[in-house]
Amino acid sequence: MLAPHKFIAFARPPDPVDQHQTSTFRRSRHNPEPLNSSSLMVHYCKACGKPATKLCSACTSKTWYCSSECQRSDWTFHIFDCNPRRPIDSSDYLALAVAQDRFPDDPQTKEDYGFNRALSAENQIVLLELFKGLILHRKVSSRRIHAWRVNGTLADGIKGTFEILPVHARGAYYGWFLQNQWVLDRSLSRPAHPLDAMIKRAWAYSGGSPALSTRPYIMSSIGAWPHTKRSIFLFCGAILSHGRPNPMEENWVTLGFCACHNEESELPLAAIYSEITERCTFEELYTAYDTSSLIALFDAKGLKTLHQQIPYLEDVLAGSPRHNKSVWNLKQVITAKDCRPDVPPLSIDYGFVNCRSPLDTELLKEVYREFFGLPDANPIKLHETAMRGQIFEYVGGLVKIKKKERKTLQRLMRNPYPLNDS
């Protein structure tokens, strides 16, 4: 990253406004007249918010900082408001995307740094994480990344940065990169179809013959398997390709990704599954999944400490793949774009059966979405209160509900519980 522009030094004579403020202050010490508050101006650091006395000397945006350190830390953002000594290029937009933890919006950046070539949202997420590792953790500047790209050595630069680390410290994102270098190295050809590679990896893991590894043959072979075995087979293909289930998929619930608070917190669970494929056979993994004993398998393979760091994972996997609480289907409905909420028991348990219009459905989904977005959201408590018929009382105590929507939500959140035991 280009070094930030120089500050106006502390010793520089104040501008006319500062001179006026200084003389006003001096007069006030000997004059009982009140100060004119409009003439006193306090500036605040753009980076940390503390009072600031240094003005960026290279731009007209009147940007203030309290220290050189704050200016340097804010340069990734400030360069777009400043007057840099060089043209802004796609590496600056890449650094901005990394700092904001989002995909780049700039079309040239997406083209230069592989986001247009990554074939799925999952691959784009991993690619962004790879660049986050470079810029945030390995402290590689955007200028160096820019130089690598211009010189045609971007892939080599990434490998040189990560391969000086011990193997265990390189991370899953680097493993994905080694298998998908074509995304950044245009001299390498794009795979014919990404699903082919995923299925072949799962086929090899399940013990299939390499000589009979065409996609049509594999799909024909697994067509006779039980549903749960086909499901875990396709999941293994995704995990072995450094992916994970989409919220639209059944596996997102049955394999516990619904227990994670957000997309980022799904990554440790994906790492657990990646590790378990190294420590057990496909048949062991399938059997554990089919008999609701994945937690026992994790424990037996030395992964207990890791899985215990994921709240509610044990609750989900204890019932998978056949008997999950409906609250996990509720979370899937509000996370995935096109998941339908009108399927029992979800629709009955959480009030969607009471909806009279699409507006009712969207209102109910939005309130549940706000609930699951809370940092301390407790899905198990939500399920328990639903079984007691007290959803509105519980959710209404945690989520701010507009006065005009209270009666509607009270009606929508009714359910037939608690059931009469007699």
PyMOL commands that set and color helices and strands:
alter all, ss='L'
color gray80, all
select helices_A, chain A and resi 16-30+37-39+68-78+90-100+107-112+121-137+142-151+154-162+167-169+172-179+181-183+194-205+210-212+215-222+227-240+250-254+257-259+264-279+282-290+294-300+304-307+313-319+326-335+346-349+352-354+358-373+379-387+391-396+403-412
alter helices_A, ss='H'
color red, helices_A
select strands_A, chain A and resi 43-44+51-52+54-55+64-65
alter strands_A, ss='S'
color yellow, strands_A
deselect
rebuild
show_as cartoon
